[in-house]
Amino acid sequence: MDYDYGDYNYSYEVEDNDTIYGEAVFQHKSTCLNEVLCVSLLVISVVIFLLGFFGNALVIWISGFKMKKTVNTTWYLSLAISDCVFCAFLPFSITNMAMEQWAFGRFMCKFTSSIMFLNMFSSIFLLVVISVDRCVSVVFPVWAQNHRTVKKASVIVVLAWLFAIALSFPSVIFRDIGSHLGRTICFNNYTSYHFSHKIVAVSRLIAGFIAPFIVIIICYSIIILKLRMNRMTKSSKPFKVMTALVAAFFICWLPYHVFVLLELNPQNHDHGILISGLKVGTTLAAANSFLNPVLYVFMGNDFKQKFKSSVISKMADALADEGRTTSRYLSRSSSMDGRASTHI
């Protein structure tokens, strides 16, 4: 037996004798409110929903309607849209967690799971794009100044979203509802496809975690080497927001991937630890959706100055700060390139 929790990647093998003549043998009663872990995760999930939905909605409003459209705001606007859509569907998972059964039908079972993985892949792909963009800006500042355009950034964002949609499609195929111990559950039905569970889990790990992590590490290594070679270490400040976003994403998603891999061989692990780990891992993964707007506010400029200003001003300054500092760095690098060619 695999495991079902919320709207994520766990499954039951539904037995035919769970129901007789359409009537449940067992009368299910939720015990969530009697468990400390379940109540804690419910409270945390509600907080994630409130902060994530309204925080990202604020980022969308500011970066989409109150600021000049730039390459940087295009990246962050896309991230905020992804997280906001994800948070909009969290109430379905929260209700499922509290009731310990699925009450929204087969379509929403498939759709909400697809949204979760769409958020996962779109976020990591956009973070990879941002990392590559910053790396190119540092290594080839003159080229970046001439070729980094909003139109090209928008095309890249669309491609990233299309790729994310394709990788979230397994939820449409395998997600299903059934009856188990007197309750309706939303689960991954892998029984009709041999090795499909392992293929999906491993492919998500590689495409959504390992490969992007390698690319981002390479980009940051090149950036650090370039800054040190040019003795411009102070110019690393515009990368603080991006570093925090990337770190938050991987810290939030690492436990999820670890326990999903452990779920492939549940007979080798303690049932209680695996269930608890899956619950905590999925809640921690969901927390990434509200961390982004928080990082926008407190990582862009000095915290005290931001705290004294209005919320809108703080977020606008934070979003614009990286673009302004990067522009100064590009201009400075261009000047240095010009002087170097004169000396030659």
Long-range contacts (C-beta under 8 A, 24 or more apart in sequence): 1-266, 2-187, 2-188, 2-190, 2-197, 2-263, 2-266, 3-263, 3-266, 3-274, 3-275, 3-278, 4-180, 4-185, 4-186, 4-187, 5-97, 5-275, 5-278, 5-279, 5-282, 6-93, 6-96, 6-97, 6-279, 6-282, 7-89, 7-92, 7-93, 7-96, 7-109, 7-112, 7-113, 7-116, 7-186, 8-113, 8-116, 8-278, 8-282, 9-188, 9-200, 9-201, 9-204, 9-260, 9-263, 10-187, 10-188, 10-263, 10-278, 11-187, 11-188, 11-189, 11-190, 11-197, 12-178, 12-180, 12-185, 12-187, 13-191, 14-178, 14-179, 14-180, 14-185, 14-187, 15-180, 18-178, 18-179, 18-180, 18-181, 18-182, 19-179, 24-179, 24-182, 24-183, 25-182, 26-181, 26-182, 26-183, 27-182, 28-100, 28-101, 28-181, 28-182, 28-183, 30-98, 30-99, 30-100, 30-101, 31-100, 32-97, 32-98, 32-99, 32-100, 33-98, 37-276, 37-279, 37-280, 38-97, 38-279, 41-97, 41-279, 41-280, 41-283, 42-94, 42-97, 42-98, 44-283, 44-287, 45-90, 45-93, 45-94, 45-97, 45-283, 45-286, 46-94, 47-290, 48-87, 48-90, 48-283, 48-286, 48-287, 48-289, 48-290, 49-87, 49-90, 49-91, 49-94, 51-290, 51-293, 51-294, 52-83, 52-84, 52-86, 52-87, 52-90, 52-286, 52-289, 52-290, 52-293, 53-84, 53-87, 53-88, 53-90, 55-290, 55-292, 55-293, 55-294, 56-80, 56-81, 56-83, 56-84, 56-87, 56-289, 56-290, 56-292, 56-293, 57-84, 58-293, 58-311, 58-312, 58-315, 59-292, 59-293, 59-296, 59-315, 59-319, 60-84, 62-312, 62-315, 62-316, 62-319, 63-319, 66-312, 66-316, 67-316, 67-319, 67-320, 69-150, 70-150, 70-323, 71-133, 71-148, 71-149, 71-150, 71-153, 71-323, 72-319, 72-322, 72-323, 72-326, 73-319, 73-320, 73-323, 74-150, 74-153, 74-154, 74-157, 75-126, 75-129, 75-130, 75-133, 75-153, 75-157, 76-292, 76-296, 76-319, 78-122, 78-126, 78-157, 78-160, 78-161, 79-123, 79-126, 79-127, 79-245, 79-292, 80-292, 80-293, 82-118, 82-119, 82-122, 82-123, 82-126, 83-119, 83-123, 83-288, 83-289, 83-290, 83-292, 83-293, 85-115, 85-118, 85-119, 86-115, 86-116, 86-118, 86-119, 86-286, 86-289, 87-289, 87-290, 89-115, 89-116, 90-286, 93-286, 96-186, 100-183, 101-183, 101-184, 101-185, 102-177, 102-184, 102-185, 102-186, 103-184, 105-177, 106-176, 106-177, 109-175, 109-176, 109-177, 109-186, 110-171, 110-172, 110-175, 110-176, 113-171, 113-175, 113-186, 114-168, 114-169, 114-171, 114-172, 114-175, 115-168, 116-168, 116-171, 117-164, 117-167, 117-168, 117-170, 117-171, 117-204, 118-164, 118-165, 118-168, 119-289, 120-164, 120-168, 120-204, 120-208, 120-253, 120-285, 121-163, 121-164, 121-167, 121-168, 121-207, 121-208, 122-160, 122-161, 122-164, 123-249, 123-288, 124-208, 124-209, 124-212, 124-249, 124-253, 125-160, 125-163, 125-164, 125-212, 126-157, 126-160, 127-212, 127-216, 127-242, 127-245, 127-246, 127-249, 128-212, 128-215, 128-216, 129-156, 129-157, 129-160, 130-242, 130-245, 131-215, 131-216, 131-219, 131-220, 131-242, 131-246, 132-215, 132-219, 134-219, 134-223, 134-239, 134-242, 134-326, 135-219, 135-220, 135-222, 135-223, 137-326, 137-329, 137-330, 138-222, 138-223, 138-226, 138-227, 138-329, 138-333, 139-222, 139-223, 139-226, 141-329, 141-330, 141-333, 141-334, 141-337, 142-330, 142-333, 142-334, 142-337, 144-330, 145-330, 145-331, 145-334, 167-203, 167-204, 167-207, 167-208, 170-200, 174-200, 197-264, 198-264, 201-260, 201-261, 201-263, 201-264, 204-257, 204-260, 205-257, 205-260, 205-261, 208-253, 208-257, 209-250, 209-253, 209-254, 209-257, 213-250, 216-246, 230-333, 230-336, 232-329, 232-332, 235-325, 235-329, 235-332, 237-325, 238-321, 238-322, 238-325, 238-326, 238-329, 239-322, 240-299, 241-295, 241-296, 241-299, 241-300, 241-318, 241-321, 241-322, 242-322, 244-295, 244-299, 245-291, 245-292, 245-295, 248-288, 248-291, 248-292, 248-295, 249-288, 252-284, 252-285, 252-287, 252-288, 252-291, 253-285, 253-288, 255-280, 255-281, 255-284, 255-285, 256-281, 256-282, 256-284, 256-285
